[in-house]
Amino acid sequence: MAVSRKSITIILAFFAIYVIWGSTYLLNKIAVSELPPFKLASIRFLVSSIFIFIIAKILKVSIAITKRQLKNAIIAGFLFLTFGNGVVVWALKYVDSGFAALEISAQPLVVLILMWLLQGKKISIMSYIGVVLGFIGIYLLVSQKELISQENQIIGMIMIFVCMVSWAYGSLFVGRADMPSNYFVNTGYQMLSGGIMLAITSLCFGETWSLPSSWSSDVQWSMLLLILFGSIIAFTAFNYLLKEVSPEKVATNTYVNPIIALILGWWILDEKITLQSVIAAIILLTGVYFINSKRVITKPRIIGR
């Protein structure tokens, strides 16, 4: 029986948000080994935003924006990209890529807690179970002696958690803020503003800027893949899937991304996968499943990846 073109497109789109987004942790880890973190993130999002606006013009999509929408896009750009992504890239200097992805998989837990604290959201029994499992998984993950003993690992883990809070608050903010109606254009403005703020942050920290021609080939390829695949293709696939399939099916990337990141980190960068990490992953991802099972979270915000 022939498979329809739409079915193939959906399969390819899921491949994009599963594998491509799962691989961005590895790509960032490779690039940050040579490039300063805020410079790396700034270049990625500035170039990506330019490509997005060019594509929008080609598709004849209006990029008009009001002053209020621009202000909100700048706030979202800071929460998701300047702080949320920039600091994670910095943390990858000290934390394994697979470990970072696994810790970030607990983001739905953080979103749920903020919804309860800030919006008075009622938590279902299934979600309570998910929260408990999530905290157990996080504890098992961060309590490993192999990790705690390494230099700057603890501060890296703490900063990743703070970034998760930034992403979670950004999700709640964007859900109620006046933003550009076109999701693609909305992302372009967030990437542009976030990239500019990252560039300013880079200069404030005295990071050295250099031309791409001076980078190693591994870093050049990592940056190219982050821009074209991680920021443009995968996000477009995500936006397409939100219109074609149910949100909870799209949210399954929350479970797959850390597994992809762990495998790639072990295979390519020789990162260690301990038995405790595997157990923590199973418990943590099970908790995330319980949290998502009642659809207490709206559209997942993953723009920072």
N, C-alpha and C positions, 0 to 999 in steps of 0.2 A: 504494500500500500504506500503510495507516494506521500512524502512529507511536504506540507505546504510551506510556502516561502515565509509566511508569518511565524510558523513554528520554528523554522531554522533561525530566524532573526531573534526570537525569544531565547533560544538555546545559546546563541552567540552572546546575547546580552548578559545572560546569567554567567557565562564563562568570564565575561569582562569584569563583573562586580565580584565574582568569586576569586579568580586567579590574579587579575591585574591589581585589584586593590589589596589582595593578600601579599603581592610581591612588592608593593611600595615601601614596606618596612625594610626589606632587603636593599632596595635601590637607595633609599635614604641613608641606610647604614654604610653602604659603599661610598656614596658621595660625601658624607660628613667625615669620613676618615681622612679626607684631603681638603675639603672646603669648609670655611667657617659656617656654622649652622644657620645663622640668620641671613647671611648672604645667599646660601643655598636655597632656602625657602623663598626669599625675596625674588630671586631670578625665576624660580619655577612658576610662581603665581603671576608675576608681571608679564612674562612671556605668554603664559596660558591665557591671561585676560585679553591680550592683544589678539591672539588667535581666535578667541571666542567672539570678539567684536567684529573681526573680519568675516567669520563664518555667518554671524548675524546679518551683516550687510549683504553678503552674497545671497542669503536666503530671504532678504528683504524684510527682516524682522526689525521693528522699531526699537531703538535703544534709548528713546526718550525717558527721562526720569525727573521726578519732582524733587524739590529741595528736601522735603521730609523723607522721601524714599532714599535719597542719597545719604542723608544723615543716618538712617537706619542701616543702610548697606555698609557704611563705615563702621558702625558699632558691631554689626555681625561679622564683618571682615576682621575686626580686632579679636573678637571672642573665638572665632573658628580658626583663623589663619595666623594672625600676628602672634597671639599668645598660644592658642590651642595647638597649632601645628609647629610654629617656630620653636617653642620650648621642647616639644617632643623630639624634634630633630636634634636639638642640643642634647637631650637626655640620651639619644642613641649613641653618643660618643662614649657612654659609660654602661649602657644597658644593651643586652642582646636584642636583636630585631624580633625574634620569636617571642621572647619574654615580654617586650613592649606591646606587641599585638595581643598577647593573651591578657595582659593587664587591662588594655583598652577595651577588650570585649565585655568588660563589666560596665560599660557606659550606660546601658539601659537601666541598670540598678541605680546609678547616680541620678539619672533623669527621673526615675520613679520617686526617689527620696526627695528631690527638689520640688517635684509636683505636689508631694504631700506637705512639705514645709511651706512653700510659697503660695500654693493655690488651693490647699485644703483638699487635695484629691484623695478620695477614698481608696484604700488598698484592699484588693480581694484576697481571699485565703490563698489562692494559687500564687499571688504575687508575694505574700508574706513568706511562703515557702521558698520562693525564688530569692528573696532578699537574704534569708538565713543561709541558703546554699551559696549564694554569691559571696557573703562575708567569709564563710568557711573556706571557699576556694581561694579568695584573695589572701587570707591568712596563710594557707598552705603554700601559696605561690611566693609570698614575700618573706617567709620565715626560713627559707633554706639557707643553711650555713654557707654553702658554696657561693651564694650571691651576696650575702651580707658582708662576707669577708673581703670582697673586692672593693678597690678604691672607688669612691664616689657612686657606688651602686645604690646606696640608700637614698641619697639626695636625688638621684635620677628617678628612682621609683616614686618618691614623694612628688616630684615635679610632674611626672606623667599623670598621677592622680589629680593634681591641681588642674592640669589641662583638661582632664575628663569633666571636672566641675565647670570649667569654662565652656566646653562644648555643650554640656547639658543645659546650662543657663542660656547659652546662645540659642539652643533649640526652642526653649520656652519663649524667649524674646521674639524670635523670628515668627513663631506661630501666631503672635498677636500684633506684630508690627506691620505698618504699611510698607510693603515691599513692591518692586516691579512685578507686574502680573506674569511676565514671561520668565519661567524658572531658569532658562539658559542665560538670559540677559541679567537676571538677578545675581547669578553666580559670577558673571563677568565683572560686575561692579564690586562684589565682595572680594574677588581675587585681586582686582586692581587696587582697591583701597588697602587691603591686607598686605599686598606686596609692597606698596609705598611705605607703609608703617614698618614693615620688616626691614626695608632698606635704611630707613632712619634709625631703627634700632641697631642695625649692623654698624652704621657709622658711629653711633654713640658708644658702642662697645669697642670701637677701634679695630674692627675686623678688616683684614687686607683683601682688597678686590683685585681680581686678575682676569685676563681675557681667557675665554674658553680654549684658545689655542695652546695655553700653557698647562691645561689640565691633562691628566693621564687619560688614556682611551677608556678605561673602565668608568671613570667619573663622567666623561663626556657622554657615553652611552646611557649611564644611569640618569643623568639630567634629561636627556632627550626622551627616554622612556617615561620618566615622571611627568614631563610636560604633555607629550602627545597621548600616552595611554592612561597614566594615572589621573591626570587632571581634566582631559578633554573627552577621550573615548569612553572611559569607564563611567564618567559622570553622565554623559549623553545616554549610555546604556541604562543607567539607573533611572534617569528621567523617563526614558521610554517604557521601562518595566512598570513604573508606577502607574502608567496609563493603561497598560495591557493586562497586568495580572494583579492579584490582591496584594495589599501592602505587607501582610504577614509573610507572604512568600518571598517578597523582595528582602525583607528583614532577615532572611536566613543567611545572608552574607555575614551577619554577626557571628555565626557559628563556624563558618568555613574560613574566613580570613585568617584568624589566628593559627588554624591548622596548616594552611598554606605557608604562612610566615615561618612557623616552627620548622616545617620540612625544608624550606628553601634555606633558612639560616643554618640548619644542620648540614645540608648537602653542599652548599656553596661556601659558607663562611666557617664551617666546622664548629658551629655553636653547639654546646652540650644540651641534650634533653635528658633531664633526670627523671627517675620514676616518680618523685614527688611532684614534679611539674606536670607529668601526664595525669596523675590523680587530681591535682588542682584544676587542670583544664577540664576534665570530665565533670567535676562537681560544679565549677564556675559556669560552664556552658549549659549545664542542666538547669542551674538557677536562672540564667538568662532566658532559657526556653520557657520556664514557668512564668517569668515576668511578662514575656511577650504573648503568652498563650491567651490572655484575656484582652489583648489589644489596648492596654492601658497607655501605651505610647503611640503617638500619632506617626507621622512620617519620620523615619530615622534620618538624622542629619549626619552625613558622613563627608561633607564637603572638605573637611580638613585633611583628608587622607591624601 
